[in-house]
Amino acid sequence: MKKIDIKRINLGGSNSYLIKCDDGYILVDTGIKGAGEKLVSELKKYDSKPVNIRLIILTQDHSDPTQGLTEVKQLTGAPIAIH
């Protein structure tokens, strides 16, 4: 079984995660408003950039995990999936 690399990151408001994939990361939940700067900072820890986010997954539709969506979408250009 292939090891899955999942990192918990702090984007504020709720838990957010980076899941490593072959050509970048999947971001799970975008955090609160202003999360863009935090995302850039978290990605630097892993020698990565916002353009390396390949997919954004939202697990809930209330404000804590989704307020940062617009900003994060603009930074990454990644498609969005909502569960």
PDB file of N, CA, C and O in Angstrom:
ATOM      1  N   MET A   1       0.842  -1.179   0.000  1.00  0.00           N
ATOM      2  CA  MET A   1       0.000   0.000   0.000  1.00  0.00           C
ATOM      3  C   MET A   1       0.888   1.243   0.000  1.00  0.00           C
ATOM      4  O   MET A   1       1.865   1.318   0.745  1.00  0.00           O
ATOM      5  N   LYS A   2       0.540   2.212  -0.839  1.00  0.00           N
ATOM      6  CA  LYS A   2       1.296   3.447  -0.936  1.00  0.00           C
ATOM      7  C   LYS A   2       1.014   4.332   0.277  1.00  0.00           C
ATOM      8  O   LYS A   2      -0.133   4.490   0.695  1.00  0.00           O
ATOM      9  N   LYS A   3       2.077   4.903   0.832  1.00  0.00           N
ATOM     10  CA  LYS A   3       1.944   5.814   1.968  1.00  0.00           C
ATOM     11  C   LYS A   3       1.315   7.127   1.490  1.00  0.00           C
ATOM     12  O   LYS A   3       1.703   7.660   0.450  1.00  0.00           O
ATOM     13  N   ILE A   4       0.354   7.641   2.242  1.00  0.00           N
ATOM     14  CA  ILE A   4      -0.294   8.911   1.931  1.00  0.00           C
ATOM     15  C   ILE A   4       0.268   9.968   2.880  1.00  0.00           C
ATOM     16  O   ILE A   4       0.234   9.800   4.099  1.00  0.00           O
ATOM     17  N   ASP A   5       0.777  11.043   2.316  1.00  0.00           N
ATOM     18  CA  ASP A   5       1.372  12.123   3.090  1.00  0.00           C
ATOM     19  C   ASP A   5       0.325  13.218   3.305  1.00  0.00           C
ATOM     20  O   ASP A   5      -0.018  13.944   2.373  1.00  0.00           O
ATOM     21  N   ILE A   6      -0.179  13.333   4.536  1.00  0.00           N
ATOM     22  CA  ILE A   6      -1.189  14.322   4.889  1.00  0.00           C
ATOM     23  C   ILE A   6      -0.615  15.232   5.970  1.00  0.00           C
ATOM     24  O   ILE A   6      -0.115  14.768   6.995  1.00  0.00           O
ATOM     25  N   LYS A   7      -0.698  16.538   5.717  1.00  0.00           N
ATOM     26  CA  LYS A   7      -0.189  17.512   6.670  1.00  0.00           C
ATOM     27  C   LYS A   7      -1.324  18.398   7.156  1.00  0.00           C
ATOM     28  O   LYS A   7      -2.059  18.962   6.346  1.00  0.00           O
ATOM     29  N   ARG A   8      -1.475  18.526   8.467  1.00  0.00           N
ATOM     30  CA  ARG A   8      -2.453  19.446   9.030  1.00  0.00           C
ATOM     31  C   ARG A   8      -1.819  20.831   9.018  1.00  0.00           C
ATOM     32  O   ARG A   8      -0.690  21.006   9.475  1.00  0.00           O
ATOM     33  N   ILE A   9      -2.553  21.823   8.489  1.00  0.00           N
ATOM     34  CA  ILE A   9      -2.043  23.187   8.445  1.00  0.00           C
ATOM     35  C   ILE A   9      -3.032  24.137   9.104  1.00  0.00           C
ATOM     36  O   ILE A   9      -4.225  23.848   9.193  1.00  0.00           O
ATOM     37  N   ASN A  10      -2.525  25.268   9.563  1.00  0.00           N
ATOM     38  CA  ASN A  10      -3.354  26.246  10.261  1.00  0.00           C
ATOM     39  C   ASN A  10      -3.719  27.388   9.324  1.00  0.00           C
ATOM     40  O   ASN A  10      -2.904  28.274   9.066  1.00  0.00           O
ATOM     41  N   LEU A  11      -4.951  27.364   8.817  1.00  0.00           N
ATOM     42  CA  LEU A  11      -5.463  28.473   8.022  1.00  0.00           C
ATOM     43  C   LEU A  11      -6.517  29.251   8.795  1.00  0.00           C
ATOM     44  O   LEU A  11      -7.132  30.172   8.257  1.00  0.00           O
ATOM     45  N   GLY A  12      -6.725  28.888  10.045  1.00  0.00           N
ATOM     46  CA  GLY A  12      -7.650  29.603  10.919  1.00  0.00           C
ATOM     47  C   GLY A  12      -9.077  29.090  10.825  1.00  0.00           C
ATOM     48  O   GLY A  12      -9.570  28.769   9.743  1.00  0.00           O
ATOM     49  N   GLY A  13      -9.732  29.017  11.977  1.00  0.00           N
ATOM     50  CA  GLY A  13     -11.148  28.699  12.028  1.00  0.00           C
ATOM     51  C   GLY A  13     -11.495  27.228  12.107  1.00  0.00           C
ATOM     52  O   GLY A  13     -12.415  26.850  12.834  1.00  0.00           O
ATOM     53  N   SER A  14     -10.791  26.401  11.387  1.00  0.00           N
ATOM     54  CA  SER A  14     -11.065  24.963  11.401  1.00  0.00           C
ATOM     55  C   SER A  14      -9.826  24.228  10.914  1.00  0.00           C
ATOM     56  O   SER A  14      -8.839  24.853  10.526  1.00  0.00           O
ATOM     57  N   ASN A  15      -9.877  22.932  10.936  1.00  0.00           N
ATOM     58  CA  ASN A  15      -8.751  22.132  10.455  1.00  0.00           C
ATOM     59  C   ASN A  15      -8.668  22.199   8.935  1.00  0.00           C
ATOM     60  O   ASN A  15      -9.683  22.091   8.246  1.00  0.00           O
ATOM     61  N   SER A  16      -7.476  22.376   8.425  1.00  0.00           N
ATOM     62  CA  SER A  16      -7.210  22.318   6.995  1.00  0.00           C
ATOM     63  C   SER A  16      -6.066  21.340   6.790  1.00  0.00           C
ATOM     64  O   SER A  16      -5.231  21.155   7.676  1.00  0.00           O
ATOM     65  N   TYR A  17      -6.031  20.716   5.623  1.00  0.00           N
ATOM     66  CA  TYR A  17      -5.025  19.690   5.367  1.00  0.00           C
ATOM     67  C   TYR A  17      -4.458  19.825   3.961  1.00  0.00           C
ATOM     68  O   TYR A  17      -5.158  20.225   3.031  1.00  0.00           O
ATOM     69  N   LEU A  18      -3.178  19.486   3.819  1.00  0.00           N
ATOM     70  CA  LEU A  18      -2.532  19.331   2.528  1.00  0.00           C
ATOM     71  C   LEU A  18      -2.284  17.846   2.322  1.00  0.00           C
ATOM     72  O   LEU A  18      -1.681  17.186   3.168  1.00  0.00           O
ATOM     73  N   ILE A  19      -2.745  17.332   1.212  1.00  0.00           N
ATOM     74  CA  ILE A  19      -2.514  15.931   0.866  1.00  0.00           C
ATOM     75  C   ILE A  19      -1.569  15.925  -0.335  1.00  0.00           C
ATOM     76  O   ILE A  19      -1.895  16.463  -1.393  1.00  0.00           O
ATOM     77  N   LYS A  20      -0.414  15.320  -0.164  1.00  0.00           N
ATOM     78  CA  LYS A  20       0.586  15.270  -1.231  1.00  0.00           C
ATOM     79  C   LYS A  20       0.113  14.335  -2.326  1.00  0.00           C
ATOM     80  O   LYS A  20      -0.312  13.211  -2.059  1.00  0.00           O
ATOM     81  N   CYS A  21       0.190  14.811  -3.570  1.00  0.00           N
ATOM     82  CA  CYS A  21      -0.096  13.962  -4.723  1.00  0.00           C
ATOM     83  C   CYS A  21       1.111  14.020  -5.663  1.00  0.00           C
ATOM     84  O   CYS A  21       2.067  14.748  -5.396  1.00  0.00           O
ATOM     85  N   ASP A  22       1.073  13.278  -6.732  1.00  0.00           N
ATOM     86  CA  ASP A  22       2.234  13.167  -7.613  1.00  0.00           C
ATOM     87  C   ASP A  22       2.738  14.508  -8.131  1.00  0.00           C
ATOM     88  O   ASP A  22       3.947  14.696  -8.265  1.00  0.00           O
ATOM     89  N   ASP A  23       1.847  15.433  -8.424  1.00  0.00           N
ATOM     90  CA  ASP A  23       2.269  16.694  -9.036  1.00  0.00           C
ATOM     91  C   ASP A  23       1.918  17.923  -8.211  1.00  0.00           C
ATOM     92  O   ASP A  23       1.773  19.010  -8.769  1.00  0.00           O
ATOM     93  N   GLY A  24       1.780  17.781  -6.909  1.00  0.00           N
ATOM     94  CA  GLY A  24       1.472  18.915  -6.042  1.00  0.00           C
ATOM     95  C   GLY A  24       0.707  18.491  -4.813  1.00  0.00           C
ATOM     96  O   GLY A  24       1.019  17.475  -4.193  1.00  0.00           O
ATOM     97  N   TYR A  25      -0.309  19.281  -4.457  1.00  0.00           N
ATOM     98  CA  TYR A  25      -1.098  19.026  -3.251  1.00  0.00           C
ATOM     99  C   TYR A  25      -2.586  19.184  -3.525  1.00  0.00           C
ATOM    100  O   TYR A  25      -3.003  19.896  -4.438  1.00  0.00           O
ATOM    101  N   ILE A  26      -3.360  18.505  -2.714  1.00  0.00           N
ATOM    102  CA  ILE A  26      -4.797  18.727  -2.605  1.00  0.00           C
ATOM    103  C   ILE A  26      -4.988  19.465  -1.287  1.00  0.00           C
ATOM    104  O   ILE A  26      -4.451  19.051  -0.259  1.00  0.00           O
ATOM    105  N   LEU A  27      -5.748  20.551  -1.310  1.00  0.00           N
ATOM    106  CA  LEU A  27      -6.041  21.307  -0.097  1.00  0.00           C
ATOM    107  C   LEU A  27      -7.446  20.975   0.357  1.00  0.00           C
ATOM    108  O   LEU A  27      -8.400  21.090  -0.413  1.00  0.00           O
ATOM    109  N   VAL A  28      -7.576  20.560   1.615  1.00  0.00           N
ATOM    110  CA  VAL A  28      -8.882  20.250   2.189  1.00  0.00           C
ATOM    111  C   VAL A  28      -9.247  21.377   3.148  1.00  0.00           C
ATOM    112  O   VAL A  28      -8.607  21.557   4.184  1.00  0.00           O
ATOM    113  N   ASP A  29     -10.275  22.126   2.794  1.00  0.00           N
ATOM    114  CA  ASP A  29     -10.825  23.262   3.535  1.00  0.00           C
ATOM    115  C   ASP A  29      -9.877  24.466   3.508  1.00  0.00           C
ATOM    116  O   ASP A  29      -8.662  24.321   3.643  1.00  0.00           O
ATOM    117  N   THR A  30     -10.456  25.646   3.331  1.00  0.00           N
ATOM    118  CA  THR A  30      -9.668  26.844   3.058  1.00  0.00           C
ATOM    119  C   THR A  30      -9.555  27.807   4.228  1.00  0.00           C
ATOM    120  O   THR A  30      -8.907  28.846   4.096  1.00  0.00           O
ATOM    121  N   GLY A  31     -10.157  27.503   5.358  1.00  0.00           N
ATOM    122  CA  GLY A  31     -10.011  28.364   6.530  1.00  0.00           C
ATOM    123  C   GLY A  31     -10.796  29.658   6.420  1.00  0.00           C
ATOM    124  O   GLY A  31     -11.643  29.824   5.541  1.00  0.00           O
ATOM    125  N   ILE A  32     -10.496  30.569   7.331  1.00  0.00           N
ATOM    126  CA  ILE A  32     -11.243  31.821   7.439  1.00  0.00           C
ATOM    127  C   ILE A  32     -10.715  32.878   6.472  1.00  0.00           C
ATOM    128  O   ILE A  32      -9.686  32.690   5.824  1.00  0.00           O
ATOM    129  N   LYS A  33     -11.435  33.983   6.391  1.00  0.00           N
ATOM    130  CA  LYS A  33     -11.034  35.108   5.537  1.00  0.00           C
ATOM    131  C   LYS A  33      -9.597  35.515   5.875  1.00  0.00           C
ATOM    132  O   LYS A  33      -9.224  35.586   7.046  1.00  0.00           O
ATOM    133  N   GLY A  34      -8.803  35.779   4.849  1.00  0.00           N
ATOM    134  CA  GLY A  34      -7.396  36.123   5.064  1.00  0.00           C
ATOM    135  C   GLY A  34      -6.479  34.915   5.053  1.00  0.00           C
ATOM    136  O   GLY A  34      -5.303  35.028   5.400  1.00  0.00           O
ATOM    137  N   ALA A  35      -6.999  33.757   4.659  1.00  0.00           N
ATOM    138  CA  ALA A  35      -6.224  32.515   4.699  1.00  0.00           C
ATOM    139  C   ALA A  35      -5.121  32.461   3.647  1.00  0.00           C
ATOM    140  O   ALA A  35      -4.222  31.626   3.746  1.00  0.00           O
ATOM    141  N   GLY A  36      -5.169  33.326   2.654  1.00  0.00           N
ATOM    142  CA  GLY A  36      -4.181  33.286   1.577  1.00  0.00           C
ATOM    143  C   GLY A  36      -2.750  33.422   2.068  1.00  0.00           C
ATOM    144  O   GLY A  36      -1.882  32.635   1.690  1.00  0.00           O
ATOM    145  N   GLU A  37      -2.500  34.426   2.916  1.00  0.00           N
ATOM    146  CA  GLU A  37      -1.156  34.628   3.467  1.00  0.00           C
ATOM    147  C   GLU A  37      -0.714  33.424   4.280  1.00  0.00           C
ATOM    148  O   GLU A  37       0.436  32.994   4.192  1.00  0.00           O
ATOM    149  N   LYS A  38      -1.621  32.888   5.061  1.00  0.00           N
ATOM    150  CA  LYS A  38      -1.286  31.716   5.875  1.00  0.00           C
ATOM    151  C   LYS A  38      -0.957  30.525   4.990  1.00  0.00           C
ATOM    152  O   LYS A  38      -0.036  29.765   5.289  1.00  0.00           O
ATOM    153  N   LEU A  39      -1.709  30.356   3.896  1.00  0.00           N
ATOM    154  CA  LEU A  39      -1.447  29.246   2.986  1.00  0.00           C
ATOM    155  C   LEU A  39      -0.054  29.370   2.380  1.00  0.00           C
ATOM    156  O   LEU A  39       0.692  28.392   2.327  1.00  0.00           O
ATOM    157  N   VAL A  40       0.295  30.567   1.924  1.00  0.00           N
ATOM    158  CA  VAL A  40       1.628  30.785   1.349  1.00  0.00           C
ATOM    159  C   VAL A  40       2.704  30.420   2.377  1.00  0.00           C
ATOM    160  O   VAL A  40       3.682  29.749   2.046  1.00  0.00           O
ATOM    161  N   SER A  41       2.522  30.858   3.606  1.00  0.00           N
ATOM    162  CA  SER A  41       3.482  30.568   4.674  1.00  0.00           C
ATOM    163  C   SER A  41       3.593  29.064   4.942  1.00  0.00           C
ATOM    164  O   SER A  41       4.695  28.533   5.083  1.00  0.00           O
ATOM    165  N   GLU A  42       2.451  28.386   5.010  1.00  0.00           N
ATOM    166  CA  GLU A  42       2.460  26.940   5.253  1.00  0.00           C
ATOM    167  C   GLU A  42       3.128  26.190   4.100  1.00  0.00           C
ATOM    168  O   GLU A  42       3.890  25.251   4.327  1.00  0.00           O
ATOM    169  N   LEU A  43       2.846  26.602   2.875  1.00  0.00           N
ATOM    170  CA  LEU A  43       3.439  25.927   1.717  1.00  0.00           C
ATOM    171  C   LEU A  43       4.952  26.109   1.666  1.00  0.00           C
ATOM    172  O   LEU A  43       5.668  25.205   1.237  1.00  0.00           O
ATOM    173  N   LYS A  44       5.446  27.267   2.099  1.00  0.00           N
ATOM    174  CA  LYS A  44       6.897  27.498   2.128  1.00  0.00           C
ATOM    175  C   LYS A  44       7.608  26.472   3.000  1.00  0.00           C
ATOM    176  O   LYS A  44       8.743  26.091   2.714  1.00  0.00           O
ATOM    177  N   LYS A  45       6.951  26.027   4.055  1.00  0.00           N
ATOM    178  CA  LYS A  45       7.537  25.006   4.937  1.00  0.00           C
ATOM    179  C   LYS A  45       7.840  23.717   4.180  1.00  0.00           C
ATOM    180  O   LYS A  45       8.710  22.942   4.579  1.00  0.00           O
ATOM    181  N   TYR A  46       7.117  23.496   3.090  1.00  0.00           N
ATOM    182  CA  TYR A  46       7.262  22.259   2.313  1.00  0.00           C
ATOM    183  C   TYR A  46       7.847  22.535   0.922  1.00  0.00           C
ATOM    184  O   TYR A  46       7.674  21.745  -0.006  1.00  0.00           O
ATOM    185  N   ASP A  47       8.548  23.681   0.797  1.00  0.00           N
ATOM    186  CA  ASP A  47       9.163  24.063  -0.485  1.00  0.00           C
ATOM    187  C   ASP A  47       8.154  24.072  -1.619  1.00  0.00           C
ATOM    188  O   ASP A  47       8.434  23.585  -2.715  1.00  0.00           O
ATOM    189  N   SER A  48       6.991  24.622  -1.357  1.00  0.00           N
ATOM    190  CA  SER A  48       5.933  24.625  -2.359  1.00  0.00           C
ATOM    191  C   SER A  48       5.325  26.018  -2.482  1.00  0.00           C
ATOM    192  O   SER A  48       5.630  26.912  -1.694  1.00  0.00           O
ATOM    193  N   LYS A  49       4.464  26.190  -3.478  1.00  0.00           N
ATOM    194  CA  LYS A  49       3.817  27.466  -3.765  1.00  0.00           C
ATOM    195  C   LYS A  49       2.328  27.228  -4.017  1.00  0.00           C
ATOM    196  O   LYS A  49       1.921  26.093  -4.265  1.00  0.00           O
ATOM    197  N   PRO A  50       1.510  28.285  -3.955  1.00  0.00           N
ATOM    198  CA  PRO A  50       0.072  28.120  -4.202  1.00  0.00           C
ATOM    199  C   PRO A  50      -0.261  27.463  -5.545  1.00  0.00           C
ATOM    200  O   PRO A  50      -1.247  26.733  -5.641  1.00  0.00           O
ATOM    201  N   VAL A  51       0.540  27.708  -6.573  1.00  0.00           N
ATOM    202  CA  VAL A  51       0.245  27.104  -7.874  1.00  0.00           C
ATOM    203  C   VAL A  51       0.396  25.582  -7.854  1.00  0.00           C
ATOM    204  O   VAL A  51      -0.016  24.906  -8.797  1.00  0.00           O
ATOM    205  N   ASN A  52       0.982  25.046  -6.792  1.00  0.00           N
ATOM    206  CA  ASN A  52       1.120  23.597  -6.656  1.00  0.00           C
ATOM    207  C   ASN A  52      -0.106  22.936  -6.030  1.00  0.00           C
ATOM    208  O   ASN A  52      -0.140  21.715  -5.874  1.00  0.00           O
ATOM    209  N   ILE A  53      -1.116  23.739  -5.669  1.00  0.00           N
ATOM    210  CA  ILE A  53      -2.382  23.179  -5.207  1.00  0.00           C
ATOM    211  C   ILE A  53      -3.154  22.769  -6.457  1.00  0.00           C
ATOM    212  O   ILE A  53      -3.458  23.613  -7.300  1.00  0.00           O
ATOM    213  N   ARG A  54      -3.471  21.488  -6.584  1.00  0.00           N
ATOM    214  CA  ARG A  54      -4.125  20.957  -7.771  1.00  0.00           C
ATOM    215  C   ARG A  54      -5.637  20.853  -7.640  1.00  0.00           C
ATOM    216  O   ARG A  54      -6.353  20.802  -8.640  1.00  0.00           O
ATOM    217  N   LEU A  55      -6.124  20.823  -6.389  1.00  0.00           N
ATOM    218  CA  LEU A  55      -7.550  20.678  -6.121  1.00  0.00           C
ATOM    219  C   LEU A  55      -7.846  21.220  -4.734  1.00  0.00           C
ATOM    220  O   LEU A  55      -7.066  21.020  -3.803  1.00  0.00           O
ATOM    221  N   ILE A  56      -8.975  21.907  -4.597  1.00  0.00           N
ATOM    222  CA  ILE A  56      -9.471  22.357  -3.299  1.00  0.00           C
ATOM    223  C   ILE A  56     -10.732  21.559  -3.003  1.00  0.00           C
ATOM    224  O   ILE A  56     -11.665  21.533  -3.805  1.00  0.00           O
ATOM    225  N   ILE A  57     -10.751  20.911  -1.847  1.00  0.00           N
ATOM    226  CA  ILE A  57     -11.932  20.157  -1.419  1.00  0.00           C
ATOM    227  C   ILE A  57     -12.512  20.847  -0.185  1.00  0.00           C
ATOM    228  O   ILE A  57     -11.804  21.094   0.791  1.00  0.00           O
ATOM    229  N   LEU A  58     -13.795  21.151  -0.242  1.00  0.00           N
ATOM    230  CA  LEU A  58     -14.503  21.699   0.914  1.00  0.00           C
ATOM    231  C   LEU A  58     -15.340  20.591   1.526  1.00  0.00           C
ATOM    232  O   LEU A  58     -16.104  19.923   0.829  1.00  0.00           O
ATOM    233  N   THR A  59     -15.195  20.395   2.835  1.00  0.00           N
ATOM    234  CA  THR A  59     -15.913  19.308   3.495  1.00  0.00           C
ATOM    235  C   THR A  59     -17.202  19.773   4.158  1.00  0.00           C
ATOM    236  O   THR A  59     -18.016  18.955   4.586  1.00  0.00           O
ATOM    237  N   GLN A  60     -17.387  21.090   4.244  1.00  0.00           N
ATOM    238  CA  GLN A  60     -18.575  21.633   4.898  1.00  0.00           C
ATOM    239  C   GLN A  60     -18.992  22.899   4.162  1.00  0.00           C
ATOM    240  O   GLN A  60     -18.211  23.472   3.403  1.00  0.00           O
ATOM    241  N   ASP A  61     -20.213  23.327   4.389  1.00  0.00           N
ATOM    242  CA  ASP A  61     -20.672  24.527   3.702  1.00  0.00           C
ATOM    243  C   ASP A  61     -20.894  25.711   4.635  1.00  0.00           C
ATOM    244  O   ASP A  61     -21.497  26.707   4.235  1.00  0.00           O
ATOM    245  N   HIS A  62     -20.416  25.616   5.872  1.00  0.00           N
ATOM    246  CA  HIS A  62     -20.546  26.787   6.744  1.00  0.00           C
ATOM    247  C   HIS A  62     -19.248  27.590   6.749  1.00  0.00           C
ATOM    248  O   HIS A  62     -18.250  27.159   6.170  1.00  0.00           O
ATOM    249  N   SER A  63     -19.253  28.732   7.385  1.00  0.00           N
ATOM    250  CA  SER A  63     -18.218  29.738   7.176  1.00  0.00           C
ATOM    251  C   SER A  63     -16.800  29.374   7.630  1.00  0.00           C
ATOM    252  O   SER A  63     -15.849  29.759   6.949  1.00  0.00           O
ATOM    253  N   ASP A  64     -16.609  28.663   8.726  1.00  0.00           N
ATOM    254  CA  ASP A  64     -15.249  28.425   9.220  1.00  0.00           C
ATOM    255  C   ASP A  64     -14.320  27.802   8.172  1.00  0.00           C
ATOM    256  O   ASP A  64     -13.222  28.318   7.966  1.00  0.00           O
ATOM    257  N   PRO A  65     -14.715  26.721   7.508  1.00  0.00           N
ATOM    258  CA  PRO A  65     -13.786  26.139   6.548  1.00  0.00           C
ATOM    259  C   PRO A  65     -13.866  26.741   5.150  1.00  0.00           C
ATOM    260  O   PRO A  65     -13.119  26.323   4.265  1.00  0.00           O
ATOM    261  N   THR A  66     -14.757  27.718   4.924  1.00  0.00           N
ATOM    262  CA  THR A  66     -14.952  28.207   3.550  1.00  0.00           C
ATOM    263  C   THR A  66     -14.733  29.710   3.361  1.00  0.00           C
ATOM    264  O   THR A  66     -14.701  30.163   2.217  1.00  0.00           O
ATOM    265  N   GLN A  67     -14.583  30.496   4.412  1.00  0.00           N
ATOM    266  CA  GLN A  67     -14.439  31.949   4.259  1.00  0.00           C
ATOM    267  C   GLN A  67     -13.238  32.334   3.396  1.00  0.00           C
ATOM    268  O   GLN A  67     -13.283  33.340   2.688  1.00  0.00           O
ATOM    269  N   GLY A  68     -12.188  31.559   3.447  1.00  0.00           N
ATOM    270  CA  GLY A  68     -10.977  31.867   2.691  1.00  0.00           C
ATOM    271  C   GLY A  68     -11.008  31.385   1.254  1.00  0.00           C
ATOM    272  O   GLY A  68     -10.020  31.532   0.534  1.00  0.00           O
ATOM    273  N   LEU A  69     -12.120  30.812   0.822  1.00  0.00           N
ATOM    274  CA  LEU A  69     -12.187  30.181  -0.502  1.00  0.00           C
ATOM    275  C   LEU A  69     -11.851  31.132  -1.647  1.00  0.00           C
ATOM    276  O   LEU A  69     -11.032  30.789  -2.499  1.00  0.00           O
ATOM    277  N   THR A  70     -12.452  32.299  -1.688  1.00  0.00           N
ATOM    278  CA  THR A  70     -12.236  33.216  -2.805  1.00  0.00           C
ATOM    279  C   THR A  70     -10.751  33.571  -2.940  1.00  0.00           C
ATOM    280  O   THR A  70     -10.189  33.518  -4.035  1.00  0.00           O
ATOM    281  N   GLU A  71     -10.134  33.926  -1.836  1.00  0.00           N
ATOM    282  CA  GLU A  71      -8.723  34.307  -1.852  1.00  0.00           C
ATOM    283  C   GLU A  71      -7.824  33.136  -2.251  1.00  0.00           C
ATOM    284  O   GLU A  71      -6.910  33.293  -3.061  1.00  0.00           O
ATOM    285  N   VAL A  72      -8.089  31.969  -1.681  1.00  0.00           N
ATOM    286  CA  VAL A  72      -7.269  30.791  -1.974  1.00  0.00           C
ATOM    287  C   VAL A  72      -7.459  30.352  -3.423  1.00  0.00           C
ATOM    288  O   VAL A  72      -6.497  29.955  -4.080  1.00  0.00           O
ATOM    289  N   LYS A  73      -8.677  30.419  -3.921  1.00  0.00           N
ATOM    290  CA  LYS A  73      -8.943  30.081  -5.325  1.00  0.00           C
ATOM    291  C   LYS A  73      -8.166  31.010  -6.252  1.00  0.00           C
ATOM    292  O   LYS A  73      -7.586  30.556  -7.238  1.00  0.00           O
ATOM    293  N   GLN A  74      -8.149  32.300  -5.948  1.00  0.00           N
ATOM    294  CA  GLN A  74      -7.410  33.264  -6.767  1.00  0.00           C
ATOM    295  C   GLN A  74      -5.908  32.984  -6.745  1.00  0.00           C
ATOM    296  O   GLN A  74      -5.243  33.118  -7.772  1.00  0.00           O
ATOM    297  N   LEU A  75      -5.374  32.602  -5.604  1.00  0.00           N
ATOM    298  CA  LEU A  75      -3.941  32.313  -5.489  1.00  0.00           C
ATOM    299  C   LEU A  75      -3.537  31.042  -6.221  1.00  0.00           C
ATOM    300  O   LEU A  75      -2.465  30.973  -6.823  1.00  0.00           O
ATOM    301  N   THR A  76      -4.405  30.039  -6.164  1.00  0.00           N
ATOM    302  CA  THR A  76      -4.019  28.712  -6.656  1.00  0.00           C
ATOM    303  C   THR A  76      -4.508  28.416  -8.073  1.00  0.00           C
ATOM    304  O   THR A  76      -3.837  27.720  -8.835  1.00  0.00           O
ATOM    305  N   GLY A  77      -5.676  28.948  -8.418  1.00  0.00           N
ATOM    306  CA  GLY A  77      -6.289  28.600  -9.704  1.00  0.00           C
ATOM    307  C   GLY A  77      -6.831  27.185  -9.729  1.00  0.00           C
ATOM    308  O   GLY A  77      -7.224  26.697 -10.789  1.00  0.00           O
ATOM    309  N   ALA A  78      -6.860  26.519  -8.594  1.00  0.00           N
ATOM    310  CA  ALA A  78      -7.276  25.117  -8.515  1.00  0.00           C
ATOM    311  C   ALA A  78      -8.787  24.977  -8.617  1.00  0.00           C
ATOM    312  O   ALA A  78      -9.531  25.847  -8.163  1.00  0.00           O
ATOM    313  N   PRO A  79      -9.243  23.866  -9.222  1.00  0.00           N
ATOM    314  CA  PRO A  79     -10.674  23.598  -9.225  1.00  0.00           C
ATOM    315  C   PRO A  79     -11.160  23.284  -7.813  1.00  0.00           C
ATOM    316  O   PRO A  79     -10.363  22.948  -6.937  1.00  0.00           O
ATOM    317  N   ILE A  80     -12.462  23.393  -7.600  1.00  0.00           N
ATOM    318  CA  ILE A  80     -13.066  23.200  -6.281  1.00  0.00           C
ATOM    319  C   ILE A  80     -14.038  22.031  -6.327  1.00  0.00           C
ATOM    320  O   ILE A  80     -14.847  21.912  -7.247  1.00  0.00           O
ATOM    321  N   ALA A  81     -13.945  21.173  -5.321  1.00  0.00           N
ATOM    322  CA  ALA A  81     -14.912  20.091  -5.143  1.00  0.00           C
ATOM    323  C   ALA A  81     -15.549  20.279  -3.761  1.00  0.00           C
ATOM    324  O   ALA A  81     -14.863  20.588  -2.787  1.00  0.00           O
ATOM    325  N   ILE A  82     -16.860  20.090  -3.694  1.00  0.00           N
ATOM    326  CA  ILE A  82     -17.567  20.263  -2.424  1.00  0.00           C
ATOM    327  C   ILE A  82     -18.198  18.932  -2.031  1.00  0.00           C
ATOM    328  O   ILE A  82     -18.905  18.306  -2.821  1.00  0.00           O
ATOM    329  N   HIS A  83     -17.928  18.512  -0.793  1.00  0.00           N
ATOM    330  CA  HIS A  83     -18.478  17.248  -0.301  1.00  0.00           C
ATOM    331  C   HIS A  83     -19.745  17.533   0.454  1.00  0.00           C
ATOM    332  O   HIS A  83     -20.383  16.610   0.961  1.00  0.00           O
TER     333      HIS A  83
END
